[in-house]
Amino acid sequence: MIGDSAIAWSSKKQPIVTLSTTKAEYVAATSCSCQRIWLRRILDHLSEVQKEATVIHYDNTSSIKLSKNPIVHARSKHIDVRFHFLRDLAKDGVIELNHCNSQDQLADIMTKPLQLETFCNLRTRLGVEDGSG
Amino acid sequence: MKQEIESVESNYIWELIDLPAGCMKIGLIWVYKTKLNEKKGKIEKYKARLVAKGYGQKLGIDYNEVFAPIARWDTIRTILAVATCKGWKVYQLDVKSDFLHRELVEDVYVEQPLGYHKEDKSKVYKLNKALYGLRQTPRAWYSKIESYFAQSNFVKCSHEHTLFVKNNSKGRIVIVSLYVDDLIYTGDDIEMFESFKHSMQRNFAITNLGKMTYFLGVEVKQCDEGIFISQAKYSTEILERFGMENCNMVCNPIVIGSKLVKDENGGEVDASKYKQIVGCLMYLLATTPDLSYSVCLVARYLERPTEMHLSAIKRIIRYLKGTVNYGVMYKKGKKVRLTSRSD
């Protein structure tokens, strides 16, 4: 998102089977960061250099912790190396994972059927409007 | 037809020769099209186009490289968003008979077109420049315009090959993005626009379409508050095409708690129609992030769609009916700062 409107979005079925929800969220965050890096480069090229880390809003605390601490324990040691890419990025200051409330999670509109009210609310916050008015 | 032949001949596209031994010739075909004007209904002109039967060509003999990059929607939206934040206007250009402007590297021979035989019928034309329908045409066009941009001091983005940027000494900027023969440009300096436009005019036959209003089926509205993109026309066409223009609208694209499964026992429905609908809706995602979850969900069952999946897709179309005019608004006066959300 730039400003208050969405510029890139994607919703897809996870390509691999995950054993825990934490891992699932972690995988999603990784693919999100890949897109992010690409967009940053495009913006760099447009002379809009992004100096600060790009914030990724995220509603799963354990994934955030996982990206910050290089702790390997029984529950997370099976996570594939390529998904630890995220950890490197966080270390280098390219991205920053930030916790947000589940109610506040804009990305929900991409992942599940929602109550009408929530749906309309999130839709507006993506920058979608009725153009006829 | 006469116009097309004239255009081909005036551009020195081909020369008449005998077919060299061991070479294959490629057939030509006329394609007719009735062009409607933008508001629909009225016939603007009848168009005939000479097209080569490229499907008979062989790799390595008739062509080598066939790929041509096109701009991603992400890029186009990014440019729009940046332009809005900066308060710039976005303009578009269209290159006329673009494919005809580029020299061919390979030797390609074509038959004489129907109805326009000259002298001996066994003679063939050797193509000097690319023609519609040849496998290598898109690539040929891209390398031509790429070299033009390189000459005019544009810098190509290495992460997106259709994005070109030029900075001048005063720190002014022009951004150009290419989608085959359509291109959009924006920036903060009118002088640079003008010189860009003139040099384009010198090198290619272009129509200057002015401010960006309609690009690849997407309507673009540039107003004081910002830029608004939507696909109202395309949505209406989808509704008509699948006979849903009179359906009742619903407020959300998917029923809460509904689950789509593979459904081995359900009654099968017409898979090709299902695929067509999914394809249309996929293109619609360019301006409707709200639909992306539901469309991606129904797209998982292309192989053997059943009644259950068809009713899910019908619900999406009914939702679309209520939101035909919806689109994404980029508002002015915001800082260019990237944030993201993931779940």
Contacts between the chains, C-beta under 8 A, distances in Angstrom:
chain1	res1	chain2	res2	distance
A	1	B	338	7.3
A	1	B	339	5.3
A	1	B	340	6.5
A	1	B	341	7.5
A	2	B	78	7.1
A	2	B	81	4.1
A	2	B	82	7.0
A	2	B	85	6.8
A	2	B	330	7.7
A	2	B	334	7.3
A	2	B	336	6.0
A	2	B	337	7.0
A	2	B	338	6.2
A	3	B	81	6.6
A	3	B	84	7.6
A	3	B	85	6.0
A	3	B	330	6.9
A	3	B	331	6.2
A	3	B	334	3.1
A	3	B	335	7.3
A	3	B	336	7.5
A	3	B	337	7.6
A	4	B	331	6.2
A	4	B	334	6.5
A	5	B	81	6.5
A	5	B	328	5.7
A	5	B	329	6.1
A	5	B	330	4.9
A	5	B	331	6.7
A	6	B	289	5.0
A	6	B	328	6.4
A	7	B	74	6.6
A	7	B	77	4.2
A	7	B	78	5.2
A	7	B	80	7.9
A	7	B	81	5.1
A	8	B	74	4.3
A	8	B	77	6.8
A	8	B	78	7.5
A	9	B	285	7.9
A	9	B	289	4.4
A	9	B	292	5.6
A	10	B	292	7.1
A	11	B	292	4.5
A	11	B	293	4.7
A	11	B	296	4.7
A	12	B	296	6.1
A	13	B	296	7.4
A	13	B	300	6.4
A	25	B	342	8.0
A	25	B	343	7.2
A	28	B	342	5.3
A	28	B	343	6.3
A	29	B	342	4.9
A	32	B	340	6.0
A	32	B	341	8.0
A	32	B	342	3.7
A	35	B	74	7.9
A	35	B	340	7.8
A	36	B	338	7.1
A	36	B	340	5.6
A	38	B	74	8.0
A	38	B	159	6.1
A	39	B	74	7.0
A	39	B	78	6.5
A	39	B	338	6.2
A	40	B	338	6.5
A	41	B	157	7.6
A	41	B	159	4.6
A	42	B	74	8.0
A	42	B	75	6.2
A	42	B	78	5.7
A	42	B	157	6.6
A	42	B	159	6.3
A	42	B	160	5.8
A	42	B	163	6.9
A	43	B	78	6.9
A	43	B	82	7.3
A	43	B	336	7.1
A	43	B	338	6.7
A	45	B	155	7.7
A	45	B	157	4.2
A	45	B	159	7.3
A	45	B	160	7.7
A	45	B	163	6.5
A	45	B	165	5.9
A	46	B	78	7.6
A	46	B	79	7.3
A	46	B	82	5.7
A	46	B	165	6.5
A	46	B	173	7.8
A	46	B	175	6.0
A	47	B	165	7.4
A	47	B	167	7.0
A	47	B	173	5.9
A	48	B	82	5.9
A	48	B	336	4.8
A	50	B	337	7.3
A	50	B	338	5.6
A	52	B	337	7.9
A	54	B	338	4.8
A	54	B	339	6.8
A	54	B	340	6.4
A	55	B	339	5.1
A	55	B	340	7.3
A	56	B	339	7.7
A	56	B	340	4.9
A	56	B	341	6.8
A	56	B	342	5.6
A	57	B	339	6.9
A	57	B	340	7.1
A	57	B	341	4.5
A	57	B	342	7.7
A	58	B	341	7.3
A	58	B	342	5.9
A	58	B	343	7.5
A	59	B	343	6.4
A	100	B	341	7.8
A	105	B	341	6.6
A	105	B	343	5.7
A	106	B	341	4.8
A	107	B	341	4.2
A	107	B	342	5.8
A	107	B	343	3.9
A	108	B	343	6.2
A	109	B	289	7.3
A	109	B	290	6.2
A	109	B	293	6.5
A	110	B	289	7.6
A	110	B	292	5.9
A	110	B	293	5.0
A	110	B	343	7.1
A	111	B	293	6.3
A	111	B	343	5.2
A	112	B	293	7.2
A	113	B	252	7.7
A	113	B	254	4.5
A	113	B	255	6.7
A	113	B	256	4.8
A	113	B	257	7.0
A	113	B	258	6.7
A	113	B	293	7.8
A	113	B	294	7.8
A	114	B	252	7.3
A	114	B	256	7.0
A	115	B	256	6.3
A	116	B	251	5.4
A	116	B	252	5.2
A	119	B	251	8.0
A	119	B	252	5.0
A	119	B	290	7.5
A	120	B	251	7.6
A	120	B	252	8.0
A	122	B	290	8.0
A	123	B	290	4.6
A	126	B	289	5.0
A	126	B	290	6.8
A	126	B	328	7.3
A	127	B	328	4.9
A	127	B	329	5.3
A	127	B	330	6.9
A	127	B	331	7.7
A	128	B	288	7.1
A	128	B	289	6.5
A	128	B	290	5.5
A	128	B	326	5.6
A	128	B	327	6.9
A	128	B	328	5.7
A	128	B	329	7.6
A	129	B	228	7.2
A	129	B	326	6.6
A	129	B	327	6.9
A	129	B	328	7.7
A	129	B	329	4.7
A	130	B	323	7.5
A	130	B	325	5.5
A	130	B	326	5.5
A	131	B	221	6.8
A	131	B	228	5.5
A	131	B	230	4.9
A	131	B	232	7.0
A	131	B	325	4.7
A	131	B	326	6.7
A	131	B	327	5.2
A	131	B	329	7.9
A	132	B	232	7.9
A	132	B	325	3.9
